Amino acid sequence: MVTCTWYDTPKSKTLLIQGKKASELKDKLRQVLVDPVSLIAAKDESETERTESDSLEDDGSEVKSNVASGVQESNEFNEDKIHDGVNPGKLIANLLQFRMKKWNKEGAKVTIATPFMDKSGLVFIVSCLGNETALEKVYTREVCAWNKKKIDRVIAEAELSKHWVVNKVVALKKAISFHAKFLTGEYRNNVELIVTSCTMILEHLFYDQLETVMRIECTVETFHSDWLKPLELMAEEEGSMVKFLNMNDIMQEVQNIE
């Protein structure tokens, strides 16, 4: 049984959901707000296409996110079966997961550029990179999710406000900032890049929506000059390098959710 209470005041409008399946209903409502079309299509989807999976923070606490059951474990995944070009997003997610875990294991420095990111995407990144040393930076926008949602709110919703990933996020604040999307593993002598139209959001990573993907390699020098420098310059101009993520703001978002 679930109880829903609507509070409408001059300052705010709040829907309080209580009950054993309150969390599940909240996730479904957020999903519908992001993509109302999915509500129509949902009746034709098999329940096996979506499942609720849990990923663990380093301290052992659970961070829950709705992800598709199609994402395979890296030890079951055959990268050669994915071609560069157009693929379903959930298939590309398998590739991203495989590469990030590979880079993490081999000691490569991981950089991610994703203008849009929600709770599911952030938890996905953390689940693939098990330690702080692997991830260099995540470049995203200050307003990075639907309904003008800021990165502070995304971190709070993902229950990662005290996680090491917070200090790896670079939030770019310009209204016209960037739309680049790539993931890289930087080794001593070369850099592996995955360029994709996928951003780190639920609809791009865990569904059948078609996205583009391409794997390339370049030198470390080319990566820093042609790929990283434009983002770093913008961040330096704004003074938003990491400092933007104010822990007081994030904790306030945590309180708002609770």
Order of alpha helices (4+ residues) and beta strands (2+ residues): beta-beta-alpha-alpha-beta-beta-beta-alpha-beta-alpha-beta-beta-beta-alpha-beta-beta-beta-alpha-beta-alpha-alpha
